[in-house]
């Protein structure tokens, strides 16, 4: 079975039209049809989009080996490994995903407020530093003007 045939098999197993499937991965119906029929090669970008959007095993899509769909557990473990996340990060993500919509909204609100507070603190530090630099510039200008005036009177 070719890559294009596997794309078609996946699309059919998801009961999706060419339009709907193509829209999810960012290509037009005609482009998807050409891939499925073997007239156009499956590009790396399109393959990655398919794998990301539909939790498809990249190995299966490219070679036909293994299972078509990647389990969530495998997918998260791969993300953790690729990004060098800690065991705490992984546990946090697994717990977050299990929360209800309302609980996730509360966590997001907390994180957004925390980021806003950090940004506000950073903005205050930048403003204080800007004022300090301006004061130093004014002092340097006054010193320079005084020195020039003293040289002119001498």
HURA-V974773 format. One record per backbone hydrogen bond with DSSP energy under -1.0 kcal/mol. NH is the residue of the N-H (numbers start at 0). CO is the residue of the C=O. Records with the same first field share a line. If there is no record, write none. Layout:
NH = CO ; CO
This chain:
5 = 1
6 = 2
7 = 3
8 = 4
9 = 5
10 = 6
11 = 7
12 = 8
13 = 9
14 = 11
15 = 10
20 = 16
21 = 17
22 = 18
23 = 19
24 = 20
26 = 21
31 = 27
32 = 28
33 = 29
34 = 30
35 = 31
36 = 32
37 = 34
38 = 33
39 = 33
46 = 42
47 = 43
48 = 44
49 = 45
50 = 46
51 = 47
52 = 48
53 = 49
56 = 67
60 = 56
61 = 57
62 = 58
63 = 59
69 = 54
74 = 70
75 = 71
76 = 72
77 = 73
78 = 74
79 = 75
80 = 76
81 = 77
82 = 78
84 = 79
89 = 85
90 = 86
91 = 87
92 = 88
93 = 89
94 = 90
95 = 91
96 = 92
97 = 93
98 = 95
103 = 99
104 = 100
105 = 101
106 = 102
107 = 103
108 = 104
109 = 105
110 = 106
111 = 107
112 = 108
113 = 109
114 = 110
115 = 111
116 = 112
117 = 113
118 = 114
119 = 115
120 = 116
121 = 117
122 = 118
123 = 119
124 = 120
125 = 121
126 = 122
127 = 123
128 = 124
129 = 125
130 = 126
131 = 127
132 = 128
133 = 129
134 = 130
135 = 131
136 = 132
137 = 133
138 = 134
139 = 135
140 = 136
141 = 137
142 = 138
143 = 139
144 = 140
145 = 141
146 = 142
147 = 143
148 = 144
149 = 145
150 = 146
151 = 147
152 = 148
